Each structure stands twice: as C-alpha cells, then as structure tokens.
Amino acid sequence: AMLSIYHDVRSPVHSLPAAVKLPVLLAAGIGLFMIGDAGVLAALLGVVVLGFAAARVPWRLAVRQVGIALPFLLLIVLVQGLVEGWGSALVVGLRILTLLALAGLVTLTTRAEALIDVVERALTPLKPLGVRPERIGMVVLMTIRFVPVLREHADAVRDAQRARGVERSFVFLTPLLVKTLRTADGLAQALDARGVDPGRAARQR
C-alpha cells in the first residue's frame, strides 16, 4: 500500500500506458536541466498543471504531491539566488518544481505494478550481465514515490500531534524521521521475506 497512491478515475492521462509515461518522465528529467529559459520552463509547468486537470486530480491532492518538498525547494532557490543571482534561482526552482509535479502526475495516474513491469521488461535483456530488473524496478518506483511518501508520513504525524493539542512544533521532525525509517525497514524486511523479488511483492499489493 505504501507504494500505491493511484487516483482511480477514468481520464485520457490514465489511459496512457506506463510504457509511454515512464520514458516521458525520464526524458523530462534530462531535458529540463538543459533548458535555461524561465519562460519556457514556466510554460512546461503549465502543461503539467493542465495534465493534472485532464487527469481529473483534485487540486488538493495535486498540491500534496509536491508540498512536502517546497521548504527544501525554497531553500535551494534562496541559496542559488544569493550565490548565482535571482534569475538563475528562478530557472532552478522551475526545473525542480516541474519535475516533481510530473513525477506526482505519473504516480497518481499509473498503477505501481505497471511502472515496475515496464522497467523489468526494458532491463530483461541485461540479465546475463548480472542486472536484477526486479530490484531496479522497485528502486525506480521508490524514487518516484519518495516525496509523496514523506508527505503522507508528515500528515499522519501532524494529525497525531493535533489530536494531542500540539500545534506547529518542530518536535514533529523526530517522529517523522522515526516513522520514515520504520517504513523503510519494514519494506526491506518484507522484500527479503518474499525472496527478494520486489516486482512480485508490489504486484501482490
């Protein structure tokens, strides 16, 4: 369940196969960092936003996909602005925000097992070289899912603190870290118990 945040509705974006979405995300991860025009980057971010609308994703859910990373993104932009100038900082911020938003859109509109299957099929010819496609498939999926998972943990910790009457305390960072580490440890143990076959483990969820 931890690896699946699929938003189950019918839309043109959902109907696109994972074999199309994953290469697009990969190409974006490379191409965005080759674009130095803030206007072009802003337009591409707008296209991703339209993608969320076409996928019928509620705006609150869309914002949650990148919300946990915003403080880190603002820090990066601030440092970049002070060191390289604010024009460069804007470009860097738009690059990262667009990529995070696109990754969120892919995970919301594509089932986890479909993403893993695409990676496994693409890497199967490399098995004679010692490549483990199922392991790499899970790593790719976990990388895409990293920010949303942190967001889910942060929301759970905040809700628990509010229930105890604690509001906006930095103390929440400690239980957030503990919860994240426990999740990672539990996932590792589950994969080991299933014969270290992450692809099969994800499909059984």
N, C-alpha and C positions, 0 to 999 in steps of 0.2 A: 504494500500500500504506500510505503514511503516514496517509492519511485514513480507513482502514478498520480497526476493531477489532471487527468484528461477531462476536458469540459465536453460532456456528451450531448451534442446537438447536431443537427444537420446543417451544413453550410458548404459553400464552394471550397473554402480553405480546408475543412475537414476531409473533403473528398479527394484532395490531392494525395497521392501516395507518399509514404515515407521516403521512397527512393528518389523523389523529387525534392522534398523539403530538406533532407539532411545535406545533400550536395549544395543546395542554395545557402544553407546556414554556413557551411564550410567555406564557400566562395565569399560570402559576406565577411566572414572572419578575416579573410585575407585582403579582400578588395577594399573594405572600409579604411584600412590603415594605409592604403595607397592614395586615398583622396584627401586633399588638403584644403578644399574649398568648403567653408562653413555653410554656404548656401545650398550646395549640392547635398551635403550631409543632412541638413535640415529637411530637404525635400525627401530624402530617403527615409528619414524618421517618420515623416508624414505618411509615406507609403505603408510603413509598418503599422502605424496607427489605423489607417484605412483597412489593413489586414485584420486587425482586431475587430473592427466594426463588421467586416464581411463575415468573420467567423462567429458573429453574434456572441462575443465575450462581454459580459457586464464590465463597465468601466472600473468598478471597484476591484474586480478580480484581475483585470489587466494591470492596474496600478500596483497591486500586491506583488506581481511578478518581479518588479524591479525596486520596490520600495525599500527593502532591507539594504540594498546596495547604495542607495542615494547618499547616505552620510560619507561613505568611502569615496564615492564619485565626486562629491563636493570637495572633499579633502584633496583629491588628485587635481581637480581643476584649480583649487586655490594655490597649491604648490606650483603647478605649471604656470599659472598666471604670474606669480611672484618671480619665477626663475626665467621663463621664456617670453612672457607677455600675455595679455588677456586674449589677443586674437588666437594665439596658439592654444591657450587653455580652452577656448570655446570649441575649437576643432577637436581636441582630445575628448572633451566631455560629450560632444555629439557622437563621436565614433563609438565610445563605450556604451552610451545610452541606447543607441540604435541596435548594437549587437545584443545587449541584454534584453531589449524588448523583443527582438526577433527570436531569440532563444526561448523566451517565455511563450511567444505565439506558437512556436513549433511544439513545445511540450503540452500546451493546452489543447492542441488540435490533432495530436498524433498519439496513438496508444504506445505505451512503453515497449511492448513486445515487438511492435512493428519497427521501431527505431533500432532495437537490438538485432533483429533479423537482417536489416539492410547492412549493418556493419559486418555481421558474421558472413553473409554471402559475399560481400566485397573482399573480405580477407581470407576466405577459404582457400584460394589458390596458394596462399603463402604458408599453409600448414606444414609442408615439407621442410620449410626453413625454420621451424620451431615456433612460429607465431600461434598464439592461442586466440582465435577470433572471439570466442565467448567472453574471455576476460576483457579484451579491448572493447567489445560491445558494451559491457557493463560500465567500463571506465568512461566511455563517451557519454553514455546516458547520465551517469552520476555527475559528470562535469556540467552538462546542460542543466541538470536539475539542482545544482548546488545552491544557487541563490534562492529559488522558491522554497527549498527545504529549510534554509536558515530562517526565512520569513515565517514559515509555519511554526517553527520552534519558538521564535520571538513572540508571536501572537499567543501561543499557549502559555509561555512564561508570564507575559503581561496580564493575561486573563486571570491566572492563578494569583498574581500579586494584587490585582484589583479586588478579587474576592476576599483578600485579607485586609483590604483597606490601604494598600500601599500604592501610591501614585507616582509615576515618573522617577524611579530611583535607579541610580547606577548599579545598585545591588543586583539588578536583573541580569547583568552580564555574566555573573558567576553561574547561576542556574542555567542560563542559555548555553554556556560553554559545556557544562556537565551533561546537559540533555543532548547536545550535538555529538559529544564524544561517545555517549552511551549508544546513540543511534548507529554511529559508525561501527562500534564494537559489535553491536547486535547483528548488523548486516554482515560483517566479516564472519562471525560465527555461523550464521545461517548459510552462507555460501560454502563454508567448509563442511558443514553437516550434509550438504546436498552434493558432495563430491566435487566441490569447486567448479560448478557449472553455472555461472551467473546467468547465462542466457535462459537456461531451463528454469532457474529459480524465478526469474522475472515473469516468464510466461505462466507459471503456476499461480501467480498472484491474482 
